[in-house]
Structure formats: structure tokens, C-alpha cells
């Protein structure tokens, strides 16, 4: 591990992933350990046009006794190399090697026996599919999804037939740029140079986003279709999102109080397909990344997340609460 761009106590480890059609590929695992040794760890995975910079999220977990890790996926943030197309992939399974290696480092190398995975937006979709594929391996003890990318925020015609057509054509021209709307309003609501309160690297997370390409679109479409068909994640899952979707084209103050990227009704609709133990929590006034919402909403998000973790991902060895048997029906008890 070496010192991360965030400075100590953040460290980073470069994961060598070989090469692809563009050349060498890496991923970057960021680590922040608590002041006292812990056997519990969180692994955070960012969304599209994103990377890990949310240190207050790490603070939350470290203060509760967890060691914190964040993974910048290949071609994102710290892992983006000069010869690469930003944020591009051909399949969401491309990310499984860095997730597998991160879990190995956390569990085997660093000695943690409990792992909570947290995924935001595209990272929520990726970690859902990965957690499903690793069910019964004992890797994931809990899954927290922050506004996961379960469906495209578009009318049905665009989400299904047209997306299918574009996807089938992606094999011939996977790097072709699609004329889709940018993330400009959302970006403005976040960055302190515009209308937000956060400071981060605009080269890694530009206000208007990166171009959407046909190969990436098809990878997302296939991943979403697999999720909607139903997964069997064997760990408890918390799915969190805003109560409102922003529909405007120009800036209004509603951008600060809504999800300006995804349709939150899609998130709520498809969340039960993840597995048998899914909790859904919705927050009025929440942004797409709930942890970057206004202060009052952030407080509510972290309070609810803390309660869920305490209830569903308690420390190893915590005695299970015994549920008393239902009382006998008196009529049946006295019947001959």
C-alpha cells in the first residue's frame, strides 16, 4: 500500500489486471483503517462518471468500528490510464476480477471475517450481479445499494426495443458515441465550482459526464435484464433511493431535492428481484448519490443505514434474538 491522493490515513493498492484491446489495465483499492483493529470491513464501489472521494462515508463506517475500502474500477478515477476510453466496458462481468481480488485482500490478506459491500448507481448494479454470482461462497455478509442503476431513465420504447436494437449493433462498433443527454444538471448540483458543496477531481468526474458508447450501453442493458429476471443474493440487502425523480431540462431548485439521473420508481420496482431479504428505504429530498444530499437528508440516510447494519449485519458471534412461539389458540387447546 502507498499513500493515496486523499492523503493519510488513506492508502491505495494497484491491482494489475493484465491487458485488453486498449492495452494495460489496472484497478485501484483504497483503504482507510480505523484507530483500533477490526475484523469488519466495508467495500464501496462507485457509479458511472465517478470515483471514490466521499470521505464522510468512510468516516461514518470507521467511527462505527469498520475498516473502509473503496474500489476505483478499471478505467475510472485513479485507475484511468491515458490510453483508455473512460468508464468503458463490454460486459459488467469485466469487473469481477477486481472485485474478487479486493475481497481476497480484505478477507485473506488483511484478516477481516465480515464484509459489507456498498454500491452506488452503476456500482450498485455491478455489485448486485457479482454478489449473486458469488452466493454460497461466504464472501458478502451484507449489501447496501445507494440509488442502484436497475433500469434506464427513459420511456419504455427507448428502454426496451430501441435499446435492444442499439445493443445488437454494438458488436460492430462498440466505441461509437451515442447522442444522449449529459449529466450536467446533476453535476452542477454537486460541485462547489457550480451550485454544490463538494470538491472533487473534474478530470475523473466531469460535470457533463463522459460520452456514452454502444458497447457500454449493451453491457448495462444485459446486466439489467439479468437482474430483472431475478437474482438469489444470499445476504441481506438494503436498497435506498430518493422519493422524487427530476424531469426538467433546465436548472431549478428541485434538482437539489431529487434524483436527476435515474427514475426512482424503477429502483423501488425492481429491488425485490435481488433476493429474499431486501429492505427498501426512500428519502425525501435525496439526490442521486444519497450521501451527497443536503445535510439534513444525509443525517437521515446515515441514521437509517446505521440501524439497518446493526439489525442485519451485526458483529460475528452476536447471539441471535429468539422469537417466542405464537400462543396456542385457546379453543384448540381445550378441544377434545
N, C-alpha and C positions, 0 to 999 in steps of 0.2 A: 504494500500500500504506500502511496505517496500523497502529499498534501493536495487537496482539491482546490479548484478555483475559488470556492467559497471560503477558503482558509480553514485553519484548525478551529474546532475539532473534526472537521470533515476531511476524510481521506478518500482516495479513489484507487481502483484497481482496473487495469485494462485487460479485457478478455479478448484473446486472439481467436477470430472466427474463420480464419483461412481467407479464401478469395471467392469472388463471384464474377459475373460478366463485366463488372466495372473495376475490379482489382481487389486489393486487400480490404478486409472487413474487420471491424472491432466493435465491441460494446464496452460500456463503462459502468462499473459498480461503485457507487458512492456509499461510504459508511460513516455513521456517527454513533459512537459508543456512549453509553451512559457513564456516570461517575462511579457507579458500582457495578460489578459483574452481573450479567443477566443471562438467563437461558432462553429468554423470549426475544423474538426479532420480528420486525416488520419489513416487508419488501414492497416498495412503492414503484409503480410503473406509470409513466406519463401518457398524455394523449398525442394526437396529431398536431403538428406545428407546436411542439412543446419540448420541455426537458425539465429536469429537477432543479428548482430554485426555491421551493416553498419551505423555507427553513422553519417557519412556525408550525408546520405539520410535524416535522422532526421533533421540535420542542415538545409538542403535545405528547408524543409517544415516549420520548426519553424521560420526561417528568413522571410518567406513569410506570417506569421501570422496564421499558422495552429498548433494545438496541435498534437503531434505524438504518435501513439500507434503501437506496434508490437506484434504479437501473435506467441509464440512458441507452435505449435500444440502438441497434445498428442504424447508422445514417441519420441519427438525431443528436442534437446538442453536442455534448462532449465527444460523442462517437462519430460525428460527421466529418469525413475526410475530404480534402479538396477535390478529388476526382469523382466524388459520389453525387448522385441525384438525391437531394434532401428528402428524407422521410419515405423513400420509395421501397416497396416490396412487391413481390409477385404472389406471395401466399403468406397468410398470417402464421403458418407453421414455420416460416423462416426464422421467427423469433424464439422458437422453442429452445434452440441450443443455448442462447444466453440466459434464458430463464432457468433451464436445467443447471447450468454452471453456477448461476447465482445461488440457487437453492443448495447446491452441493457445498459451496463455500460457506454459506450461512450455517448449515447444519453440521457438516463434517469438519471443515477446516476451523471455523470459529466456535464450534461447540454449542450451538443452540438446538434445543429439542422441541421448540414450538415456533411455528411460522404463520404469521398473519400476512396475507397478500392484499395490497391495496392498489386498485387500478382506476385511472381516470379516463373517461371518454373512450378513445380507441384502445388505450391500455386496459380499460375495463372489459372490452370485447376480447382482446387477446388473452388476458389472464383468465377469463371465464372458460374459453376454449382449452387453454393449457391445463387449468385445474381439472376440467372434465377428463382430459386425456391422461392425467396422472392420478386419477381416482384410484383408491385402493393401494397406493404406494406410500401413504403416510407423509406426504410432503407438505400439504396445505392443511392447516388447522382452522382457518377462517378466511373469508374473502369479503373485503369491503370495496364496493363499486360506487364510484363518485360520478354520476351522470354518464353511465356507460353507453357506448355507441351501438345500440341494438338495431337501429333502422335509420335510413336516410330521412332527413327532414325535407321532404318533398311530396308532392301529390302522388297518389297511387300509380298513375300512368308512368311517371318518371322513376318511381322506386322499383317497379316490377318490370313491365315489358321493355321500356326503353333501356333501363339498366342492364337487362339481360342481353339485349342486342349489342350494346356497347361492350359488355363483358366478353361476348363471343368474339368480337373483333380485336380484343386486346392482345391475343396471341401473335398477331402480325405486327402490331405497333404498340408495344406495352408502354413506351415512354411518351406517347402522344399526349399533349396537354389538352385538357377539356375546358371549354369556356364556361366554367362555373363561377358563381358569385364568391367573393372573398370573405374573410373573417374580419373585415375592417372595423365594424361597429363593436364587435366583441373585443378586439384588440385595443380599441380606443378606451373601452370601459376599464381596462386593466392597467395599462402602462402609465407611469407618473408623468411622462412627457406629453400625454394627451389628457384623458379625463379620469384616469385611475389613480391608485395609490401604490402600485407595485413597481419595482425596478428590476429589470432582468435584461439579458443579452438579446438585443433585437436582431442580431445576425442568426441566432438559433431559434428565436420565436418572433418573427417579423409581424408587425401589426396587421398587415394584409395577408399573412399566411404564405405558404408555398403553393406552386401550381399543383392541381390535381391531375393525375395521369391515368390513362386507361388501365394499365396493369394493376395499379394500386386500387382503383375502383373495383375491379373484378375480384381482387383479394378480399376486400371488405364485403362485397356482395356475397361471396361464397361463405365467408365466416358467419355473417349474419343469418344466412339461410340455415346453416348448420345449427346455430343457437336456437332459432325459432322452431326448428324441428324437435327440440327438446334435449337437454343435457341431464346428466346424472352426477352433478358435483356432490361429493360425499362429505363436504364440510359446510358449516352454517354460513349463510351469505346475507350481507346487508346491502341493499340497493338504495341509494339516496339520489334525489333529484329535486329540482325546483317545482313549484306548483304552477308556474307560468312559462309559456313559450313566447318569445318576442317575434312578431310578424312584420314589423315595419321595415322600410328600406332606408330611412334617414334617421338621424340621431334624435332620440327623445330620452327623457329621464327613465322611461320604462326599461331601457337597455340595462340599467344598473340593477334592476329588480327581477330579471327574467333570464331564462336560458336563451341566448341569442344564437345558439349553434344547433341544438337538437330539439326535436319535438318531445316534450316531457311525457306526453300521453303514450308515446311509443315505448318509452322506458318502463313505465308502470305496466303497460300491457304485456310486455314480453318477459318481465322479471320472473314470473312464476315458472318459466320454462327452464330455469337454471338447475333446479333440483327440488328436494322435498323440504328443505329448511331455509326458506327465504323470508327475510324481513324487508318491508318497503317503508322508507321514511321520506317524506316530502317537506320542503322548507319554503315557506312564503318569502319572497324577496331574494331567493338564491340565484346566483349566477351559474353559468355552465360548469365552471370549476367551483364547487360549493365552498371550498376552503379559501377562495379569493373573494367571496362575497363581502358585503358590508359587515362592520364589526359585530353588530347585534346578531346577524344571521350566522356569522362564523361561530360565535359563542354557542348558539343553539345547536349547530351542526356538531361541534366537538362534544357538547354535553350528551347528545343522543348517541354519538359514536362511542363515547366512554361507557354509557350504560349498556350498549349492545355488546361491547367487548367483555365487560365484566360478567354479563349474563351468559354469553355463548362461547367465549374463548377465555375462560378462567385459567389461572396457572395450572400447570400439570400437577396432579395429585390432590386438587381441590375436591373434597367429598361431594358427591352428587346429592342434590336435595331429593329426599324421598317423598314421593307423593302418596298421601294416605289413601287407602282404598275407599271407594264410594260406599256410603252407608247402605245397609241392606234395606230393601223395601219391606216395611213392617207387615204389609198384607201377605207378602210371600213368606216372610219369616214365621208367621202364625198359621199358615195354611197346612193342612194335614198332609 
